[in-house]
Amino acid sequence: MCCFFTSLVFFGPRLAFLIYWLLAPLKVAVAFESFNLPWLVGIMGLIFAPWTALMFVIVFPLNGFDWIWLGFGILADVVSYTGGFHNRQKVPYYTGP
């Protein structure tokens, strides 16, 4: 798990999720097995909502307060997307809308 935490800190949730998928493939498979195409859901989560997918896999049998951790993952994804949207005006030579 040392590799997981190091990659999360230095490279972000996408690489951390990939490393977690390599270290515990059965846990990821069990977490996504209720979907029709579990491998596709995992890849889509990796691309579009990495914090949510990572939290979902880590706290998988969701019960009790685990929903709060999943909410933090959703919040982290929303904040990362909206933060990039609002800070685009600070980029030098940006001529957007």
Phi and psi in degrees as GROMACS dihedral restraints (atoms count N, CA, C in turn):
[ dihedral_restraints ]
;  ai    aj    ak    al  type     phi  dphi    fc
    3     4     5     6     1   -61.7    20    10
    4     5     6     7     1   -40.5    20    10
    6     7     8     9     1   -64.3    20    10
    7     8     9    10     1   -36.6    20    10
    9    10    11    12     1   -63.9    20    10
   10    11    12    13     1   -50.6    20    10
   12    13    14    15     1   -67.2    20    10
   13    14    15    16     1   -38.1    20    10
   15    16    17    18     1   -64.2    20    10
   16    17    18    19     1   -44.2    20    10
   18    19    20    21     1   -67.9    20    10
   19    20    21    22     1   -33.6    20    10
   21    22    23    24     1   -64.9    20    10
   22    23    24    25     1   -42.7    20    10
   24    25    26    27     1   -70.6    20    10
   25    26    27    28     1   -45.0    20    10
   27    28    29    30     1   -90.2    20    10
   28    29    30    31     1   -29.6    20    10
   30    31    32    33     1  -121.0    20    10
   31    32    33    34     1    -7.2    20    10
   33    34    35    36     1    97.5    20    10
   34    35    36    37     1  -177.4    20    10
   36    37    38    39     1   -73.7    20    10
   37    38    39    40     1   -26.4    20    10
   39    40    41    42     1   -67.9    20    10
   40    41    42    43     1   -48.8    20    10
   42    43    44    45     1   -68.7    20    10
   43    44    45    46     1   -36.1    20    10
   45    46    47    48     1   -63.0    20    10
   46    47    48    49     1   -40.0    20    10
   48    49    50    51     1   -65.7    20    10
   49    50    51    52     1   -40.0    20    10
   51    52    53    54     1   -62.9    20    10
   52    53    54    55     1   -43.4    20    10
   54    55    56    57     1   -66.0    20    10
   55    56    57    58     1   -40.1    20    10
   57    58    59    60     1   -63.2    20    10
   58    59    60    61     1   -37.9    20    10
   60    61    62    63     1   -64.7    20    10
   61    62    63    64     1   -36.4    20    10
   63    64    65    66     1   -75.1    20    10
   64    65    66    67     1   -34.9    20    10
   66    67    68    69     1   -78.6    20    10
   67    68    69    70     1   -35.0    20    10
   69    70    71    72     1  -134.3    20    10
   70    71    72    73     1    68.1    20    10
   72    73    74    75     1   -65.8    20    10
   73    74    75    76     1   -30.2    20    10
   75    76    77    78     1   -69.4    20    10
   76    77    78    79     1   -37.6    20    10
   78    79    80    81     1   -65.6    20    10
   79    80    81    82     1   -39.6    20    10
   81    82    83    84     1   -67.6    20    10
   82    83    84    85     1   -40.5    20    10
   84    85    86    87     1   -64.4    20    10
   85    86    87    88     1   -41.0    20    10
   87    88    89    90     1   -67.6    20    10
   88    89    90    91     1   -36.7    20    10
   90    91    92    93     1   -65.6    20    10
   91    92    93    94     1   -36.6    20    10
   93    94    95    96     1  -102.1    20    10
   94    95    96    97     1     6.0    20    10
   96    97    98    99     1   -70.7    20    10
   97    98    99   100     1   -18.0    20    10
   99   100   101   102     1   -77.5    20    10
  100   101   102   103     1   -10.6    20    10
  102   103   104   105     1   -87.2    20    10
  103   104   105   106     1   161.2    20    10
  105   106   107   108     1   -65.9    20    10
  106   107   108   109     1   -45.7    20    10
  108   109   110   111     1  -119.5    20    10
  109   110   111   112     1    85.6    20    10
  111   112   113   114     1   -62.5    20    10
  112   113   114   115     1   -36.7    20    10
  114   115   116   117     1   -67.7    20    10
  115   116   117   118     1   -34.8    20    10
  117   118   119   120     1   -70.2    20    10
  118   119   120   121     1   -38.7    20    10
  120   121   122   123     1   -64.4    20    10
  121   122   123   124     1   -39.6    20    10
  123   124   125   126     1   -63.5    20    10
  124   125   126   127     1   -42.7    20    10
  126   127   128   129     1   -69.6    20    10
  127   128   129   130     1   -40.1    20    10
  129   130   131   132     1   -65.0    20    10
  130   131   132   133     1   -39.0    20    10
  132   133   134   135     1   -64.4    20    10
  133   134   135   136     1   -37.8    20    10
  135   136   137   138     1   -64.2    20    10
  136   137   138   139     1   -38.3    20    10
  138   139   140   141     1   -81.3    20    10
  139   140   141   142     1   -49.2    20    10
  141   142   143   144     1   -98.5    20    10
  142   143   144   145     1   -30.9    20    10
  144   145   146   147     1  -139.8    20    10
  145   146   147   148     1    69.5    20    10
  147   148   149   150     1   -66.4    20    10
  148   149   150   151     1   -38.2    20    10
  150   151   152   153     1   -66.7    20    10
  151   152   153   154     1   -40.8    20    10
  153   154   155   156     1   -66.5    20    10
  154   155   156   157     1   -44.2    20    10
  156   157   158   159     1   -63.8    20    10
  157   158   159   160     1   -40.8    20    10
  159   160   161   162     1   -64.3    20    10
  160   161   162   163     1   -45.7    20    10
  162   163   164   165     1   -65.1    20    10
  163   164   165   166     1   -38.8    20    10
  165   166   167   168     1   -62.1    20    10
  166   167   168   169     1   -42.4    20    10
  168   169   170   171     1   -71.9    20    10
  169   170   171   172     1   -38.1    20    10
  171   172   173   174     1   -67.9    20    10
  172   173   174   175     1   -42.7    20    10
  174   175   176   177     1  -104.6    20    10
  175   176   177   178     1    33.6    20    10
  177   178   179   180     1   -47.4    20    10
  178   179   180   181     1   -63.1    20    10
  180   181   182   183     1   -65.7    20    10
  181   182   183   184     1    90.3    20    10
  183   184   185   186     1   -67.2    20    10
  184   185   186   187     1   117.8    20    10
  186   187   188   189     1  -155.5    20    10
  187   188   189   190     1   150.4    20    10
  189   190   191   192     1    64.2    20    10
  190   191   192   193     1  -125.7    20    10
  192   193   194   195     1   -84.7    20    10
  193   194   195   196     1     3.7    20    10
  195   196   197   198     1   -63.9    20    10
  196   197   198   199     1   -24.8    20    10
  198   199   200   201     1   -64.8    20    10
  199   200   201   202     1   -27.8    20    10
  201   202   203   204     1   -66.8    20    10
  202   203   204   205     1   -41.6    20    10
  204   205   206   207     1   -63.9    20    10
  205   206   207   208     1   -39.1    20    10
  207   208   209   210     1   -65.2    20    10
  208   209   210   211     1   -37.3    20    10
  210   211   212   213     1   -62.9    20    10
  211   212   213   214     1   -38.4    20    10
  213   214   215   216     1   -63.2    20    10
  214   215   216   217     1   -37.4    20    10
  216   217   218   219     1   -64.9    20    10
  217   218   219   220     1   -43.7    20    10
  219   220   221   222     1   -63.0    20    10
  220   221   222   223     1   -43.3    20    10
  222   223   224   225     1   -62.0    20    10
  223   224   225   226     1   -40.9    20    10
  225   226   227   228     1   -64.1    20    10
  226   227   228   229     1   -38.8    20    10
  228   229   230   231     1   -65.8    20    10
  229   230   231   232     1   -44.9    20    10
  231   232   233   234     1   -63.5    20    10
  232   233   234   235     1   -43.4    20    10
  234   235   236   237     1   -65.5    20    10
  235   236   237   238     1   -38.8    20    10
  237   238   239   240     1   -67.7    20    10
  238   239   240   241     1   -37.4    20    10
  240   241   242   243     1   -72.5    20    10
  241   242   243   244     1   -43.3    20    10
  243   244   245   246     1   -73.1    20    10
  244   245   246   247     1   -30.9    20    10
  246   247   248   249     1   -64.3    20    10
  247   248   249   250     1   -40.6    20    10
  249   250   251   252     1   -67.2    20    10
  250   251   252   253     1   -34.8    20    10
  252   253   254   255     1   -68.1    20    10
  253   254   255   256     1   -42.6    20    10
  255   256   257   258     1   -77.9    20    10
  256   257   258   259     1   -24.6    20    10
  258   259   260   261     1   -92.6    20    10
  259   260   261   262     1     3.6    20    10
  261   262   263   264     1   -66.8    20    10
  262   263   264   265     1   -23.7    20    10
  264   265   266   267     1   -70.0    20    10
  265   266   267   268     1   -20.4    20    10
  267   268   269   270     1   -82.6    20    10
  268   269   270   271     1    -6.9    20    10
  270   271   272   273     1   -75.2    20    10
  271   272   273   274     1   129.1    20    10
  273   274   275   276     1   -60.7    20    10
  274   275   276   277     1   140.6    20    10
  276   277   278   279     1    66.0    20    10
  277   278   279   280     1    23.6    20    10
  279   280   281   282     1   -78.6    20    10
  280   281   282   283     1   126.0    20    10
  282   283   284   285     1  -121.6    20    10
  283   284   285   286     1    43.2    20    10
  285   286   287   288     1   -74.6    20    10
  286   287   288   289     1  -168.1    20    10
